[in-house]
Amino acid sequence: MNGQNRKDITPGLSVEIVLKADQRTGKRTKGIVKDILTKSSTHPHGIKVRLADGQVGRVQVIHH
């Protein structure tokens, strides 16, 4: 799952995101979803979320 569909993401999921500061390098950060910030149903660069530790970024990988 690539994190572009809002319906695939729920609070509590383990995901990998790319932080705004890491967009050039593509470095991923693992964490647990706390809040979903993107309002639209899809986004080409990934749905924006806030992790439990407060970091904000776009979902690249969803772990099940």
C-alpha positions as a printed Julia matrix, in Angstrom:
64×3 Matrix{Float64}:
  0.0    0.0    0.0
  1.41   3.35  -1.03
 -0.4    5.8    1.28
 -2.16   7.8   -1.45
 -5.72   6.82  -0.43
 -7.15   8.34   2.75
 -9.47   5.35   3.29
 -6.43   3.05   3.74
 -5.11   5.05   6.7
 -6.51   5.0   10.22
 -5.15   6.25  13.56
 -3.03   3.58  15.23
 -1.54   2.2   11.99
  2.2    1.71  11.68
  3.47   3.72   8.69
  6.58   5.2    7.1
  6.38   8.9    6.23
  8.61  11.43   4.51
  8.99  14.6    6.56
  8.91  17.97   4.8
 12.6   18.45   5.59
 13.43  15.05   4.06
 11.5   15.42   0.78
 14.67  15.98  -1.27
 16.41  12.88   0.09
 13.3   10.72   0.45
 14.42   9.61   3.93
 11.59   7.78   5.68
 10.53   7.99   9.3
  8.59   5.16  10.97
  5.79   5.84  13.4
  2.19   5.35  14.49
 -0.55   7.53  12.95
 -2.22   9.88  15.44
 -4.13  12.27  13.13
 -4.94  12.37   9.4
 -4.36  15.91   8.11
 -5.26  15.59   4.41
 -8.95  16.28   3.82
 -9.2   14.96   0.24
 -9.74  11.25  -0.43
 -6.46  10.88  -2.36
 -3.18  12.75  -2.79
 -0.48  11.97  -5.39
  2.4   12.51  -2.92
  0.8   10.62  -0.04
 -1.74  11.45   2.63
 -0.38  13.91   5.22
 -0.51  12.59   8.8
  0.69  13.49  12.28
  2.51  10.69  14.09
  2.08   9.87  17.77
  5.4   11.66  18.49
  4.15  14.86  16.8
  6.08  14.63  13.51
  4.14  15.51  10.34
  4.74  14.05   6.89
  3.27  12.22   3.92
  2.64   8.47   4.09
  4.84   6.4    1.76
  4.37   2.88   3.18
  1.6    1.31   5.28
  2.59  -1.67   7.47
 -0.03  -4.29   8.3
